[in-house]
């Protein structure tokens, strides 16, 4: 039995034939100089697997922890309708390859048609347990409060030696970016902020950048052969890294992410197409429900830069009528086009979502481009800069090869002749510190 503690709640993973069972247990935790009481005892969630292409994924919209006030009925209806719309899209299933060894054509068609795809069962239970163990250890080392230099045990906190921006905090159920100029103002409309239950912490971590330097399990997953083969199919064999992050949507307090389209640099380019600004993988540790998932407006990546504020105004609320949730089971991996209109609601549900984001670009979208200012300082992305950032992928491939010696290794074209220059050892561990200052944001 494995336990993960997020925001004062134990999440217990038990494996049962045909079932993955998630529950949360009541506990008390210290938060700064006061006790943090869990919001309430959480019921057990059952997600039943009846085959890779036929699984029951519940919205759980009938069990919201926080008050939506007079919006509660409308929100419940919206979650259920969104989950029903998602089921009609035909964009989920296991990773499959054609006779040529490339990603199956119907998968690519569904991705380019809708702007996202859910690959089921990519990460196996043993690797999920390794991820959970690493993230538990990392979580225990977070600063006890925002700005603190020590963790809850009084030891130096996880990020005390980092210069790069790493931890992002939010008030419970808040929208930190919506309606502000942050991130180049790409989140123009504020999300509704439900009322949290009494006893919620003043602030909690919801986003960790540069995650690969803190978790070898996350680094190894970054080199997963299926993920690299998918990235090559979508962005070309010479694809480049973008950035990596961990999103934690704690039950009853997790922050929202306002509707937005990622990307800044190429919107006015005559060469803009639906894949110009790349994509993000989301690896799901505990799965996702309609209440805590990433939501996407299908097909919106094909229409250039959209007026999101006007979309919200026409809808009369943050419940965009055509959006759907990206529903996942534990170990599923979604791929989401960065040009889609996407976002997530505050997690007023009893279910945690823990998502590892891994972003990738086309090489031609970054080579010779002057960009940055969101995830990294403004810079010109020449060959040397791209190669330096790509070393992290070399470490990941070699770390995975050492840990899974019987697994087939993907030939990543840009490192085909130099992969042995990036062995996974103590020097590599040190070299990863603040690696995300070299992210390739466009």
C-alpha positions in Angstrom: 0.0 0.0 0.0 1.4 3.4 -1.0 0.5 6.7 0.6 0.8 10.2 -0.7 0.1 13.3 1.4 -1.2 16.4 -0.3 -2.6 19.3 1.6 -3.2 17.3 4.8 -4.8 14.3 3.0 -3.5 10.8 2.5 -4.2 9.3 -0.9 -4.0 5.5 -0.7 -3.4 3.4 -3.8 -4.5 -0.2 -3.6 -4.5 -2.6 -6.6 -7.4 -5.0 -6.9 -8.0 -7.4 -9.8 -9.8 -5.2 -12.4 -9.9 -2.2 -10.1 -7.8 0.8 -9.1 -9.1 2.1 -5.8 -8.4 5.6 -4.5 -9.3 6.9 -1.2 -8.3 9.7 1.1 -7.9 9.5 4.9 -8.4 12.1 7.5 -5.3 13.4 9.1 -3.9 16.5 10.8 -0.9 18.3 9.3 1.2 21.3 10.4 1.0 24.4 8.2 3.3 27.1 9.4 2.5 27.7 13.1 -1.1 26.4 13.0 -2.9 23.1 12.5 -4.4 22.4 9.1 -7.5 20.4 9.4 -8.6 18.3 6.3 -11.8 19.5 4.8 -13.7 16.3 5.6 -13.4 12.6 5.2 -13.4 11.8 1.5 -15.2 8.8 0.1 -13.5 6.1 -1.8 -13.3 6.5 -5.5 -13.5 3.5 -7.8 -12.3 3.7 -11.4 -13.1 0.4 -13.2 -11.1 -0.9 -16.1 -13.0 -3.1 -18.5 -10.4 -3.0 -21.3 -8.1 -0.4 -22.8 -10.7 1.2 -25.0 -13.7 0.8 -22.6 -13.4 2.3 -19.2 -15.9 4.0 -16.9 -14.7 7.5 -16.0 -17.1 9.3 -13.6 -17.4 13.0 -13.4 -17.9 12.9 -9.6 -19.7 16.2 -10.0 -22.2 15.3 -7.3 -19.6 15.6 -4.6 -18.2 19.1 -4.5 -16.3 20.2 -1.4 -16.6 23.9 -1.8 -19.7 26.0 -2.3 -20.5 27.3 -5.8 -23.5 29.1 -4.3 -26.2 29.7 -6.8 -23.9 28.3 -9.6 -23.8 24.8 -8.1 -26.6 23.3 -10.1 -25.3 24.8 -13.4 -21.7 23.6 -12.6 -22.9 20.1 -11.9 -24.8 20.0 -15.2 -21.9 21.5 -17.1 -19.4 18.9 -15.8 -21.7 16.0 -16.7 -22.5 17.4 -20.2 -18.8 18.1 -20.8 -17.9 14.5 -19.9 -20.6 13.2 -22.3 -19.3 15.4 -25.1 -15.7 14.1 -24.5 -16.9 10.6 -25.0 -18.0 11.3 -28.5 -14.7 12.6 -29.9 -12.9 9.3 -30.7 -9.6 10.6 -29.5 -8.5 8.1 -26.8 -6.9 4.7 -26.7 -3.6 2.8 -26.3 -0.5 3.9 -28.2 -0.4 2.1 -31.5 2.1 2.0 -34.4 1.7 1.2 -38.1 3.7 -1.3 -40.1 6.3 1.3 -40.7 6.9 1.7 -36.9 5.4 5.2 -36.9 2.4 6.3 -34.8 -0.9 5.1 -36.2 -2.4 7.4 -38.7 -5.9 7.5 -37.2 -4.3 8.6 -33.9 -2.6 11.5 -35.6 -5.9 12.4 -37.5 -7.8 12.5 -34.2 -5.1 14.6 -32.6 -5.0 17.2 -35.4 -8.8 17.2 -35.6 -9.5 17.8 -31.9 -6.3 19.3 -30.6 -5.7 16.6 -28.0 -5.6 12.8 -27.5 -5.6 10.5 -24.4 -3.1 7.6 -24.6 -4.4 5.0 -22.2 -2.2 2.8 -19.9 1.1 4.3 -21.0 2.7 4.3 -17.5 2.6 1.0 -15.7 1.8 0.5 -12.0 5.4 -0.1 -10.9 6.5 3.1 -12.5 3.6 5.0 -11.1 4.6 3.8 -7.6 8.2 5.1 -8.2 6.8 8.5 -9.3 4.6 8.6 -6.2 7.5 7.8 -3.9 9.7 10.6 -5.5 6.9 13.1 -5.4 6.1 12.3 -1.7 9.8 12.9 -0.8 9.8 16.1 -2.8 6.5 17.4 -1.3 7.9 16.8 2.2 10.8 19.2 1.4 8.7 22.1 0.2 8.9 25.3 2.2 6.5 25.3 5.1 5.0 28.6 3.9 5.6 30.8 0.9 9.0 32.5 1.2 10.2 30.2 4.0 13.7 28.7 3.8 12.9 25.5 5.7 10.5 22.6 5.3 8.1 21.3 7.9 10.9 19.4 9.7 13.1 22.5 9.9 15.6 21.4 7.2 16.6 23.5 4.3 13.6 23.5 1.8 13.7 22.0 -1.6 14.4 25.1 -3.6 16.7 27.1 -1.3 19.6 26.7 -3.7 17.7 27.5 -6.9 17.9 30.8 -8.7 15.3 29.9 -11.4 11.6 30.5 -10.7 10.3 27.2 -9.4 7.4 27.3 -6.9 4.1 28.9 -7.6 1.6 29.4 -4.7 -2.1 30.2 -4.7 -4.9 31.0 -2.2 -7.4 28.1 -2.0 -9.6 27.8 -5.1 -8.2 31.0 -6.5 -7.3 32.1 -10.1 -3.8 33.4 -9.9 -3.5 34.5 -13.6 -6.9 35.2 -14.9 -7.6 38.9 -15.9 -4.0 39.9 -15.1 -1.0 40.9 -17.2 1.0 37.9 -16.0 2.4 35.5 -18.6 2.0 38.2 -21.3 -1.7 38.6 -20.4 -2.6 35.3 -22.1 -5.3 34.6 -19.5 -7.7 37.5 -20.2 -10.8 36.4 -18.3 -11.0 35.5 -14.6 -12.4 32.2 -13.5 -15.1 31.9 -10.9 -13.5 31.4 -7.4 -15.6 29.0 -5.3 -15.7 29.6 -1.5 -13.3 27.2 0.2 -14.2 25.3 3.4 -13.1 26.6 6.7 -9.7 25.4 7.7 -8.2 25.6 4.3 -4.6 26.9 4.2 -3.9 30.5 3.3 -1.8 29.4 0.3 -0.4 26.2 -1.1 1.9 25.2 -4.0 0.0 24.3 -7.2 2.9 24.5 -9.8 6.5 23.4 -9.7 8.8 24.3 -12.7 12.0 22.5 -13.5 10.6 19.4 -12.0 13.2 17.0 -13.6 15.9 18.3 -11.3 13.9 17.2 -8.2 12.8 13.7 -9.3 14.8 10.9 -11.0 11.5 9.1 -11.6 10.2 12.1 -13.5 13.4 12.4 -15.4 13.2 8.7 -16.4 9.7 9.2 -17.6 10.8 12.1 -19.7 12.8 9.5 -21.7 9.9 7.1 -22.1 10.2 5.5 -25.6 6.5 5.9 -26.4 6.5 9.6 -25.5 9.6 10.2 -27.6 8.1 8.3 -30.6 4.8 10.3 -30.3 6.8 13.6 -30.1 8.6 12.6 -33.3 5.4 11.8 -35.1 3.8 15.2 -34.2 6.8 17.5 -34.2 9.3 15.7 -36.5 12.3 13.5 -35.7 14.3 16.6 -34.8 11.9 17.9 -32.2 13.2 20.0 -29.3 12.3 20.3 -25.6 10.2 23.2 -24.3 9.7 22.9 -20.5 8.6 20.6 -17.8 6.4 21.2 -14.8 4.3 19.5 -12.1 0.7 20.6 -11.6 -0.9 19.7 -8.2 -4.7 20.2 -7.9 -5.3 19.4 -4.3 -8.9 18.5 -3.3 -11.0 21.4 -2.1 -8.2 24.0 -2.6 -6.5 23.5 -6.0 -6.2 26.7 -8.0 -7.8 27.2 -11.4 -6.0 28.0 -14.6 -7.9 30.5 -16.6 -8.8 29.9 -20.3 -5.9 30.6 -22.5 -3.9 29.7 -25.6 -0.2 29.1 -25.1 2.4 30.6 -27.4 3.4 34.2 -28.0 5.9 34.4 -30.8 4.3 33.1 -34.0 0.7 34.2 -33.9 1.2 36.8 -36.7 3.6 34.7 -38.7 2.5 33.9 -42.3 3.8 30.4 -41.7 1.5 29.8 -38.7 -0.3 26.5 -38.8 -2.1 24.4 -36.1 1.2 22.9 -34.8 3.4 25.9 -34.7 3.6 26.4 -30.9 4.1 22.7 -30.0 2.3 20.6 -27.5 2.3 19.4 -23.9 2.1 15.9 -22.6 0.3 15.5 -19.3 1.1 12.3 -17.4 -1.6 11.5 -14.8 -0.5 10.0 -11.5 -4.0 9.6 -10.0 -6.1 10.2 -13.1 -8.5 13.1 -13.7 -12.3 13.7 -13.5 -14.5 16.3 -15.1 -14.3 18.3 -11.8 -10.5 18.5 -11.7 -9.3 17.9 -15.3 -7.8 20.1 -17.9 -10.6 21.3 -20.2 -10.1 21.9 -24.0 -12.2 23.5 -26.7 -11.9 20.9 -29.5 -10.6 22.2 -32.8 -9.7 25.7 -31.4 -6.0 25.2 -32.4 -7.0 25.5 -36.1 -8.3 29.0 -35.8 -5.3 31.2 -34.9 -5.4 33.6 -32.0 -8.9 33.8 -30.6 -10.6 36.4 -28.5 -11.0 34.4 -25.3 -12.5 37.3 -23.3 -15.2 37.7 -25.9 -15.8 33.9 -25.8 -16.4 34.1 -22.0 -18.6 37.1 -22.3 -20.8 35.4 -25.0 -21.0 32.3 -22.7 -22.1 34.5 -19.8 -19.7 32.7 -17.5 -16.4 30.7 -17.5 -18.3 27.6 -18.6 -17.4 27.7 -22.3 -20.2 25.7 -24.1 -18.1 23.6 -26.4 -15.3 22.7 -24.0 -14.7 19.1 -22.8 -12.6 17.6 -19.9 -9.5 15.5 -20.6 -10.6 12.4 -18.6 -7.8 10.1 -17.6 -7.1 7.0 -15.5 -3.9 6.6 -13.5 -1.0 6.2 -15.9 -2.8 7.7 -18.9 -0.9 10.4 -20.9 -2.7 13.1 -22.8 -1.2 15.3 -25.5 -2.6 18.8 -25.8 -1.9 21.2 -28.6 -0.7 24.5 -27.0 -2.8 26.5 -29.5 -6.1 25.1 -28.2 -8.2 27.2 -25.9 -7.7 25.3 -22.6 -7.9 25.8 -18.9 -9.1 24.2 -15.7 -11.5 25.0 -13.0 -10.7 25.4 -9.3 -10.6 21.9 -7.8 -13.6 22.0 -5.5 -13.9 18.2 -5.8 -12.7 15.5 -3.4 -10.2 14.1 -5.9 -6.6 15.1 -6.3 -5.0 15.6 -9.8 -1.2 15.4 -10.0 0.0 16.0 -13.6 3.5 15.9 -15.0 3.7 18.3 -17.9 6.3 17.6 -20.6 6.4 20.1 -23.5 8.0 19.8 -26.9 8.4 22.0 -30.0 9.2 21.6 -33.7 12.8 22.6 -34.3 11.9 25.0 -37.0 9.6 26.8 -34.6 12.5 27.7 -32.3 15.7 27.7 -34.3 16.9 31.3 -34.9 13.9 32.8 -33.0 14.3 35.5 -30.4 11.8 34.6 -27.7 11.2 34.0 -24.0 10.0 36.2 -21.2 7.5 33.7 -19.7 9.4 30.5 -18.8 12.9 31.9 -19.4 14.8 35.1 -20.2 14.5 36.5 -23.7 17.2 35.0 -25.9 18.0 33.9 -29.5 17.6 30.2 -29.8 20.6 29.3 -31.9 22.0 25.8 -32.4 24.1 26.0 -29.3 21.3 27.1 -27.1 19.0 24.3 -28.3 21.8 21.7 -27.9 22.4 22.8 -24.4 18.8 22.5 -23.4 18.5 19.2 -25.2 21.2 17.7 -22.9 18.5 17.1 -20.4 16.8 14.7 -22.8 20.1 12.9 -23.2 20.3 12.4 -19.4 16.7 11.2 -19.3 17.2 8.6 -22.1 20.4 7.3 -20.4 18.8 7.3 -16.9 15.9 5.3 -18.2 18.2 2.9 -20.1 20.1 2.2 -16.9 16.9 1.7 -14.9 15.0 -0.4 -17.5 17.8 -2.2 -19.3 15.5 -4.6 -21.2 13.4 -1.8 -22.6 13.9 -0.7 -26.2 15.6 2.7 -26.5 14.4 5.2 -29.0 17.0 6.8 -31.4 16.4 10.5 -30.8 17.9 12.0 -34.0 19.6 15.2 -32.6 21.6 13.0 -30.1 22.1 10.0 -32.4 25.9 10.5 -32.4 26.4 12.1 -29.0 24.1 10.3 -26.6 27.0 8.7 -24.8 28.2 12.2 -23.8 25.3 12.4 -21.4 25.7 9.5 -18.9 23.5 9.6 -15.8 25.7 10.1 -12.8 26.5 12.5 -10.0 27.8 15.1 -12.4 24.6 15.0 -14.4 22.5 15.4 -11.2 24.5 18.5 -10.4 24.3 19.8 -13.9 20.5 19.7 -13.8 20.2 22.5 -11.2 18.3 25.4 -12.6 18.3 23.7 -16.1 14.9 25.4 -16.7 16.6 28.8 -17.1 17.3 27.4 -20.6 13.7 26.5 -21.4 12.6 27.2 -25.0 9.5 29.3 -24.6 7.9 30.7 -27.8 
